[in-house]
């Protein structure tokens, strides 16, 4: 016991001899470690880190044709319980976002997706898709004041839609081609994304 006391006395003496900025850095590090160890706080810190990171990523345009088998592999259930395949939503360009309420990067990009939806929901079909049940998704939306169109995924997407990372986002054009696929959080309310959406409206 005395050896432990001696150790802390020595460390305290060292701390007192440090410059003020070194003391501040040590305190900040200790607080950060404590916050990371708390599950609820850890999730919020990871979400905040994802928000910073998503502004540093970019989306690369491409064109990938979608086969009928791939369209049929995406089976969704709406909040009303109605089931549909991707085909039912291809009357307009489609924005598909695979996400989960427990996923910090997904939570980080939700405000940007909400703003994008507010601006383009009349010209683009938004499919915000999760494996989680509808109650879990809607409780999250209500708690965070979102009004996004969420769907429960009832199938295992195949082909171009066989994602392995959350979030993963796809944009499908008027001629039913995937024009971009993005793994990870992204700032969906950027000028570049607006330009892509505006082009599809023409």
N, C-alpha and C positions, 0 to 999 in steps of 0.2 A: 504493500500500500504506500509506504514511504517513497519507494522508487517512482511510483506514478505521480505522487505529489511533487517530487523533485523535478520530474520531467516537465510538468505543467508550469512550475515556477520558472524554469529556464526558458521555456517558450514565451511566457508572459514578459520576461525581462527582455528577450530579443525583440518582441513586438513593440515594447515601449521605446526601444532605441531606434526604431525605424522612422523614416521620414513620413510625413502625413499622407502623401500619395500612395506609399507602399502599404500603410495601414488601411487606407480606403480600399485598395485593390484586394487585400486579404479578406476584409469584411465582405466585400462584394462576392468574392469567390465562395466563401462559406455560405452566404445567403443563397446563392445560386445552387449550390450542391443540395442544400436543404429543400429548396423548392423542387428540384428535379426528383428528389426522393419521395415527394408527396404525389400520389397518382393523379389527383385532380389538377394540381398545378402543373405537373409535367405535361399533361395534354394541352393545356393552354399555352405553355412555353413552346411546344412543338408546333402548335397552330400559328403562333406569332412568327416563328422562324420560317415556316412555310410561306407566310404572307410576304416576307422579305425576299425569299428565294424566287417566288413566282414572277416577280417583276424583272428578274434577270434571265428568264427563259424566253425562247422564241418558238413560233410555229412555222413549220416548213410546208408549203403547199405541195400537193401531189395529186395524182388522179388514179384511182383504183376502181375498176368496175366491180359492181356487186352482183353476185350470182343469185339465182332464185333460192338455192339451198341455204345460202347465208341469210337471206331475208327471212326464210322460214325458221331459222335457228334462234331467232330473237322473239320470244313469246313474253308478252307483258300483261300485267294486271293493273288496271286503273283503280283509283280510290273507290269507285262505285262497284268494283268487282268485275268489270267487263274485261275480257281477254282479247288481245289483238297481237298480230305479228307486225313486223316492221312495214310490210306492204301497206297496211292501213294508214300509215302516216306519211307516205311518200307523195302526197298531193302537193307538198311544198318542200323546200329545202329542210333538212333535219339536223338538229344539234342534239347529239347523244352524249350524256355524261354518266359514266358508271362511278358510283360513289358509295359511301357508308357514313353513318352518323358518328362512328367511333374513330374515323380516319382524320387526323389533324390536317393533312394537305387538302382534303376534301372540304373541311370546314373553313380553311383559309380562303379558298377560291369562291365560296358560295356568295359573298356579297357582290363580287364582280359578275357572277352568273345571273344574279337577280337583276342587276342593272342592265345587263345585256338582254335579258328576257323582257324587261319593262320597255325597252326600246324597239325590239324586233319580234315580239310574240305574234303580231298579226301577219307577218310575212314568212316566219320560220316556225316549224313545229319543234318544240323543246321536249326532249325525253330525258328526265332526270331519273336514272334507273339504279335500283339497289336490290341486293339479295334479301335485305331486311324486310320484315313485315310492314304493312302499310301503317299500322298504329305507331310503330317506332319512328317511321319517317315523318308522319304528320305531327307527332308530338315535338319533334326537333324543329320542324318548320314553324309551328305555332310559338314555341319558346323563343325563336330568333326572329320572328316577324317576317318570314319569307312566304311568298305565295307561288312557289314554283310547281310545275306539273310533275309530280313524282309518280313512279311506277314500280311495282314489284316484279323482279325478274323471275320467271317461272321455268326457264330453260338454261341450258349451257350454250352460250353463243359459239358459233363455229366460224371457221375461215378467217376473214379479215377482222371479225368482231371477237375473236378469242383472246380477250385481254388477260393480263396477269398482274397488273399494277393498278392500285387505286390512288387517285382518280385516273381514269382514262377517258379521253373525249374524242369524238368523231364528228366531222361535219360532212353531210351528204348534200350534193348539189341538186339542182333541178333535173339534171339528166341522170340522176341516181348513180353518181360516182362519189367515192370518198375523196374529198379534196384535202383533208388533213386528218392526222391522228396524233394526239398528244398524250403522253404519259406524264403524270405528275401535275401539280398545281400550276395554273397559269393565270395571268391577268386578262381575263376574257372581255374586259371593258376597255381595251386599248384602241387607239386609232387604227392600228393595223387590222385588228379583228373587225372593227366597224367597216373598214374599206372592203373586206372580203364579203361581209354580209350585204353591204350596199350594192356590190357588183352582182350578187345573186338575185337581187330584187329587179334587175333590169331585164 
